[in-house]
């Protein structure tokens, strides 16, 4: 599985833990949008250290073919600086089914 896919309008990318600042910025800028669906975030949730740990866990899950989360960027954001969404796949099955 690739780490980055390019569509007509979006880029799907698996983030490296060093990109945790982008994730924090995404959640901080959209906290009002997410609040009706979230039980509540601990203060640490919006810290880079916490999101770096999340990205490290996501990397491990990706390598073990358990889960993959792609962060979504606009196609014209070729440097992938501003996250506009996420999409996750669980229980990924590879090979013959």
C-alpha positions as CSV (number, residue, x, y, z in Angstrom):
1,X,0.0,0.0,0.0
2,X,1.3,3.4,-0.9
3,X,1.7,6.2,1.7
4,X,0.4,8.9,-0.7
5,X,-2.3,8.9,-3.3
6,X,-3.2,11.7,-5.7
7,X,-6.7,12.2,-6.9
8,X,-8.4,14.7,-9.2
9,X,-9.1,17.1,-6.3
10,X,-7.4,15.7,-3.2
11,X,-4.2,14.1,-1.9
12,X,-4.4,11.3,0.6
13,X,-1.3,10.9,2.8
14,X,-0.2,8.9,5.7
15,X,1.6,11.4,8.0
16,X,5.0,10.9,9.6
17,X,5.1,11.6,13.4
18,X,7.2,14.7,12.8
19,X,4.1,16.2,11.1
20,X,2.1,16.3,14.3
21,X,1.9,20.0,14.3
22,X,-0.3,19.8,11.2
23,X,-2.7,17.5,13.1
24,X,-2.8,19.8,16.1
25,X,-3.6,22.8,13.9
26,X,-6.3,20.9,12.1
27,X,-8.1,20.0,15.4
28,X,-7.6,23.4,16.9
29,X,-9.1,25.1,13.9
30,X,-12.1,22.7,13.8
31,X,-12.8,22.1,17.5
32,X,-16.3,23.7,17.2
33,X,-17.1,21.4,14.3
34,X,-16.0,18.3,16.1
35,X,-17.4,19.1,19.5
36,X,-21.0,17.7,18.9
37,X,-19.5,14.3,18.0
38,X,-16.7,14.0,20.5
39,X,-17.1,13.0,24.2
40,X,-14.5,15.6,25.0
41,X,-10.8,15.9,24.6
42,X,-8.2,15.9,27.4
43,X,-6.0,19.1,27.4
44,X,-3.1,17.0,26.1
45,X,-5.1,16.0,22.9
46,X,-4.3,19.3,21.3
47,X,-0.6,19.1,22.1
48,X,2.1,18.1,19.6
49,X,3.5,15.4,21.9
50,X,0.2,13.6,22.1
51,X,-0.5,13.8,18.4
52,X,3.1,12.6,17.7
53,X,2.4,9.5,19.8
54,X,-0.9,9.0,17.9
55,X,0.9,9.2,14.6
56,X,3.5,6.7,15.9
57,X,0.8,4.3,16.8
58,X,-0.9,4.8,13.4
59,X,2.4,4.0,11.7
60,X,2.7,0.8,13.7
61,X,-0.9,-0.2,12.8
62,X,-0.2,0.5,9.2
63,X,3.0,-1.6,9.1
64,X,1.0,-4.5,10.8
65,X,-1.8,-4.1,8.2
66,X,-4.4,-3.5,11.0
67,X,-5.4,0.1,10.3
68,X,-4.6,3.0,8.0
69,X,-5.5,6.7,8.4
70,X,-5.0,9.0,5.5
71,X,-5.0,12.7,6.0
72,X,-6.7,14.6,3.3
73,X,-5.2,17.7,1.6
74,X,-6.4,19.8,-1.3
75,X,-4.7,18.9,-4.6
76,X,-3.3,22.4,-5.0
77,X,-1.6,22.0,-1.5
78,X,1.3,20.0,-3.0
79,X,3.4,20.6,0.1
80,X,0.6,19.0,2.2
81,X,0.5,21.7,4.8
82,X,-3.2,22.1,5.6
83,X,-5.3,19.1,6.5
84,X,-8.9,19.3,5.4
85,X,-10.0,15.9,6.7
86,X,-9.1,12.3,7.4
87,X,-10.3,8.9,6.3
88,X,-9.5,5.6,8.1
89,X,-9.7,2.0,7.1
90,X,-9.8,-0.8,9.7
91,X,-9.3,-4.6,9.4
92,X,-7.4,-4.3,6.2
93,X,-7.1,-7.7,4.5
94,X,-4.3,-8.3,2.1
95,X,-3.8,-11.1,-0.4
96,X,-6.3,-13.7,-1.5
97,X,-9.5,-13.6,0.6
